[in-house]
Amino acid sequence: PGLGSLLIEGIYEKDILIIQGAVLVIGVTFALSNLIVDVLYMLIDPRIRL
């Protein structure tokens, strides 16, 4: 029950669409979380510029 389980099942079943979708969701989540952390860090420490 989760995205990792879905990805593993897609790999076992050789379901390319499931694999692509899961990797896309993981990548977008990772990128957005990094962006949010950078913006919060900039707000906390005004010496930091993006």
N, C-alpha and C positions, 0 to 999 in steps of 0.2 A: 504494500500500500504506500506508494510514493513514486516520485519521479525517477529515482534510481532503480527501483524495481521494474518500472515500465521500460527504462532504457535497457536493462539487462535482458528482459523478456524480448524486447525488440531485436536485440543482437542475436539471441538464441533462435528466434523465428526468422531472422534475416529480413525484417520488415524495415525497409529503408525510410519510409515516411515517418514511422515512429521514432527511429533513431535521429533523423534530421530534426524533427519537432522537439524532441527532448534536448538535443544539443543546443538548438536555438534558444529554448527557454532558459537553459542553464547559462548560456553565454550572455543573454540579455540581462538576466538577473545579476550576474557577476559584474557586468559593466555598469549597470544602474547603481548597484550597491557601492562600487568604487567611486562613482560620481557623487553620490550622496555623502559619503565619508569625506571626500575632498572639499565639498561645499561647507559641510559642518566644521571641518578643520579651519577653513578660511574664516568662518564666522567667529570661531573661538579665538584664533590668533590672527589679529589684523595685519601682522607683518607678512603673512603668506598671501601671495597673489596667484591667481590661476592664469 
